């Protein structure tokens, strides 16, 4: 069926019109969301940021056309003014009812606008405000979509640590941006033992003359390492002035923070010569195809919009602006399409009436959506944890020629690394080897040491002590006729040799620490404190390195050993003493030796009594024989024959012990009688305290505190100023107005002993110190170089020449007396021998007793029944032991000669056959019934008895 033409045409028109209306209606379903943009339109960052924001939204909605929301931007020019930026924010919130604000550009502008956003619950997304002080406000509605400038302080400190620089001067702009990072930078430098002796603050509107004046001040200081933290326009002016006055030259180190380095391509070509050799930290942005395509499109678009601006370069702040706009578009869509209104309180509608600003109903949802937004942007991974873009990698660049050259990377995990994505790095590194070659200012390849002697002709002020004695170390002489001061001494000569050994020239002057009348101005502690106060630049003296002083100053390595020692008079031991023969052995050794002589005699008697006629007889005879035998071993004159192998073993061991004892005694006695024995009058500090003796110390020395800690009575302490005065006090003695001992440092006492070698001796060291060193202010760069020079001097021949010149050949005169020990031999040297002899003797007794019990078991146990007491049994065993051993080789086949033996034999057999009555008849003795063997004599036929084998 055909449709008439007049009907088909209107139908087709109706279909086309309906489709167009449907598409128009679908397009009108997108919701516009007001967003404010506050930037400085007259700055490069403002121009670049605004163009990147517009392109970000265009790219985002082109690829996400199905989104229901569209950001509608309203921009305001802050004109680089805080008030203008704040007014624009109030206008956006009250009149435009924006759901979020992108910007402002500077940290000072952001600090005030953050509070407005917090009050209205409108998120503030800043892509160029990097001051860490902004995050300290802890606003829930502030999002720092840029790298916090404090994230680079660890990278800076890693560079400082890699090159070992000890002093750094930050140069920063005097505003919120400059001041915000400095506390974090100083903390990071302190962690690597780098000191900040001065902070150079440059006003934002400083003139060239003001900048030059500040730079001249820096030239007069020692530090040559500077960290630049300021905007590129002010930094360019400062570098230009620094080059004019000669500060961009060899020996200087300049490090730019990321704000200047990120925009280094926008520096004018006339400034390029002023930054040659400068190091910089640059935010690392991974190179991707998306980034390359966007850079080309952005340059084209920017030229179209700004045809008068040439040689444009996109930096990381533009990429942060692009990512921030994309993140906000995502978050707005995620937050939903409802509650875009504001809740107001009653009040005036005046534009400047801050109290009547409304509160965004969608603010909390949008805030949470921004926190949850994560994606890979042009600048890298985008994630606002706690409202802040996370720290990323920094590239360390070196300005050279017309461009820049990367020398290393820094990451929060690995520190300094040469290449990214290296699989060989597993720990945090600050090694210099991970940095590539650097061309330093002045076109130098030599690493600057980081400090120099000031160029204003100022000399190093070196303090020296004024002393009344011990002039060998330091001696100050003033010539009134010429009004000049001459300083000499051992410490001074070493100091001069050390300064001469430095690889650079140092001008100095020696300044006595004295009052106007020439007297000493205080103690050594007072003089050290003057260095802490800055009145002296160093000390050249015999200053002892102790912990308390190290809290205020730094010491070089010691140039001589030290420590506190006690010196006492010595006395000659009287060799004509009648009892001198007792002195070779101490009393404990005498007593122990005597006990062992008696003990060995007893052991020999026990082992020989039953088998040796010479150890039998009346008790007095047996005791005398045993002791005689034992003591005769001293001269190896024992005549008694030993039959027991156990006794022979014991005597062999004992003779060895006696041999060592007698030889040692002979040697010690010979020494006492032939060698002059010089003994100290006192060997123990506690003895001095207990006896209430007077002791001395050098006036002004730290030794006083040590003596007080040792509980010396302050009333018993006397001071001396010179060697001669110390000798006088020691010679008098404590009872006659002098002292019994002197306490002082080892070098001082060495001089005393070198002059009075035969009168005194060092008894012991009572306090350990690190030695004598030179003093410099805390953190002084001189310390490491001077310490290196000290090692060179002390290890060479120069040190020997200086020592010989001031101490002569008698410095080691007291070496034989420095350690005094007792001349008597003590038990500690021989207890091992006595232990061996004791073990051998006890072992022999145990073996002998066991053999006796085994051999006589029948006689001992046959009469032991339960009715007899334990003492009767013991007496019975002893009675058997007191008899001769008939089975021994000594008595075998020998007639019994004494009647006692006959009686003992006759008593054998008197017991009844019953074992129960055997011991009851005789409480003293009991024996086993044995039948004697009778033999008849040829003459008389009288029977006789002999023991059988």
PyMOL commands that set and color helices and strands:
alter all, ss='L'
color gray80, all
select helices_A, chain A and resi 5-27+44-63+82-96+107-120+135-137+149-163+176-191+208-219+232-244+258-262+264-266+269-275+289-305+316-335+354-356+363-372+432-434+490-501+524-533+547-550+580-582+587-608+613-615+619-632+645-674+685-691+703-709+714-716+723-732+734-736+746-755+782-794+797-807+815-817+827-829+831-855+857-861+870-882+899-907
alter helices_A, ss='H'
color red, helices_A
select strands_A, chain A and resi 31-39+69-77+100-103+123-126+142-147+169-173+199-202+225-229+253-256+279-283+342-343+359-360+374-377+380-385+388-389+394-400+403-411+415-417+460-465+475-479+484-488+508-513+538-544+553-555+564-572+678-680+695-698+717-720+741-745+760-767+772-777+934-936+943-945
alter strands_A, ss='S'
color yellow, strands_A
deselect
rebuild
show_as cartoon
